[in-house]
Amino acid sequence: MAEHGDGNAGAGAAAHWRALESLYRSAPINSTFPSRLTIADEGAARIVFDVDDRHFHAAGAAHGTLYFKMLDDAAFYAANTIVSDRFLLTTAFNLHFSRPVHAGRIVAEGKWISGRRRVLVAESRLVDENGVEVGRGTGTFMRSQIALSGLPGYRIANGGDPDSGESIRGD
């Protein structure tokens, strides 16, 4: 996936990214899917998730819900690094399953591809703990009428360090 930022974000961009990380942690769905989002550059997002048997279907591998959730979130947050005033909405998402996921750590990597105004496109991939890609997706996202600043979870954590080593549950 192509690189879009130079890793030298201004204070405003970095504050927006920390607020997006806070927003992700505040989403109630993440109590069902405990995971950790980190944003280190414009147009990029990374989510770490530990898969265990609670996420399995009847044949003993991760249910497709997990693939979609992690791929959509990684692409969504990569795109929302570009938009600092509005919450984005997923309008379409195409998903490709490559391999079954069993227990272990999975990383979703999202990258913004195009668009800055009305519709944004981002892609994402899931990689297992051996570095093998297990899924891939591409999504389109549009600006909503929801102001990010009006969402209670969109805030800058006091002294929050994304590399602090805290658990992926955020506690």
C-alpha positions in Angstrom: 0.0 0.0 0.0 1.3 3.4 -0.9 2.6 5.9 1.7 0.8 9.2 1.9 2.3 11.2 4.8 5.8 12.0 5.7 5.6 11.1 9.4 6.1 14.8 10.4 2.6 15.8 11.3 1.9 19.2 12.7 0.5 19.6 16.2 -3.1 20.0 14.9 -2.9 16.8 12.9 -1.4 14.8 15.7 -4.1 16.1 18.1 -6.8 15.0 15.6 -5.2 11.5 15.4 -5.1 11.2 19.3 -8.8 12.3 19.4 -9.7 9.6 16.7 -7.9 7.0 18.9 -9.9 8.2 21.8 -13.1 8.0 19.8 -12.3 4.4 18.8 -11.7 3.4 22.4 -15.1 4.9 23.4 -17.1 2.9 20.9 -19.3 0.4 22.7 -18.7 -2.3 20.0 -15.1 -2.5 21.1 -16.1 -4.1 24.4 -17.2 -7.0 22.2 -14.1 -6.8 20.0 -11.3 -5.5 22.3 -8.7 -3.9 20.1 -6.3 -1.0 20.0 -6.1 1.7 17.2 -2.9 3.6 16.6 -2.5 6.4 14.1 1.1 7.4 13.3 0.7 9.2 10.0 -1.9 10.9 7.7 -3.9 8.4 5.8 -2.8 5.4 7.9 -4.3 3.4 10.8 -3.3 0.2 12.5 -5.5 -1.9 14.7 -4.3 -4.8 16.9 -6.7 -7.5 17.9 -6.3 -10.8 19.8 -8.4 -13.7 18.3 -9.5 -16.5 20.6 -12.3 -19.1 20.5 -15.0 -16.6 21.5 -14.7 -15.3 17.9 -14.9 -18.7 16.1 -17.7 -20.1 14.0 -18.7 -23.7 14.3 -15.8 -25.0 12.3 -13.2 -23.5 14.6 -11.9 -20.4 12.9 -12.7 -16.7 13.2 -16.2 -15.7 12.0 -16.3 -13.3 9.0 -17.8 -10.6 11.3 -14.3 -10.2 12.7 -12.7 -9.7 9.3 -15.2 -7.1 8.4 -15.0 -5.2 11.7 -11.3 -4.9 11.7 -10.9 -4.2 7.9 -13.7 -1.6 7.9 -12.4 0.1 11.1 -8.8 0.3 9.8 -9.8 1.8 6.4 -12.4 4.1 8.0 -9.9 5.6 10.5 -7.2 5.9 7.8 -9.7 7.9 5.8 -10.9 10.0 8.8 -7.3 11.2 9.4 -7.9 13.3 6.2 -11.1 14.8 7.5 -10.8 16.7 10.8 -14.3 18.2 11.1 -16.8 15.4 10.3 -17.5 11.8 11.2 -17.3 9.6 8.1 -19.8 6.9 7.1 -19.0 3.7 5.3 -21.0 3.7 2.1 -19.6 0.5 0.6 -17.0 -2.1 1.6 -15.6 -5.0 -0.6 -14.0 -7.8 1.4 -11.8 -10.6 0.3 -11.1 -13.6 2.6 -7.6 -15.1 1.9 -7.1 -17.6 4.8 -8.8 -18.7 7.9 -7.9 -17.0 11.1 -7.2 -19.1 14.2 -6.2 -18.0 17.7 -3.5 -15.3 17.9 -2.8 -11.7 17.3 -4.1 -10.0 14.1 -3.2 -6.6 12.8 -5.4 -4.6 10.5 -3.5 -2.0 8.5 -5.5 0.8 6.8 -4.4 3.2 4.1 -6.2 6.2 2.6 -6.1 6.0 -1.3 -8.0 8.9 -2.7 -10.6 11.7 -2.2 -10.6 14.6 0.3 -14.0 16.3 -0.1 -17.2 14.3 -0.3 -16.1 10.7 -0.9 -12.9 9.0 0.3 -11.5 5.6 -0.7 -9.3 3.6 1.6 -8.1 0.0 1.7 -7.0 -2.3 4.5 -5.5 -5.7 5.0 -5.4 -8.2 7.9 -2.1 -9.8 8.8 -1.6 -12.7 11.2 1.2 -13.0 13.8 3.3 -14.8 11.2 3.1 -11.8 8.8 0.7 -13.7 6.4 -2.1 -11.7 4.9 -5.5 -13.3 5.8 -7.9 -10.7 4.3 -8.1 -7.5 2.4 -10.8 -4.9 1.8 -11.6 -1.6 0.0 -14.1 0.9 1.2 -15.8 4.1 0.2 -16.6 6.6 2.9 -18.5 9.9 2.9 -18.7 12.9 5.2 -21.7 12.8 7.5 -23.5 15.7 9.1 -22.1 14.6 12.5 -19.4 17.0 13.8 -16.5 15.1 15.3 -16.2 17.8 18.0 -19.7 17.0 19.1 -19.0 13.3 19.9 -18.2 12.6 23.5 -15.4 10.1 22.7 -13.6 12.6 20.4 -11.2 14.1 22.9 -7.5 14.3 23.6 -6.5 12.0 26.5 -4.3 13.7 29.1 -0.8 12.4 28.7 -1.9 9.5 26.5 1.0 7.8 24.7 0.0 5.4 22.0 3.2 3.4 22.5 2.8 3.2 26.3 2.4 -0.6 26.2 -1.1 -0.5 27.8 -3.3 -3.5 26.9 -5.3 -3.5 23.7 -8.4 -3.3 25.9 -7.3 0.2 26.8 -7.5 -0.4 30.6 
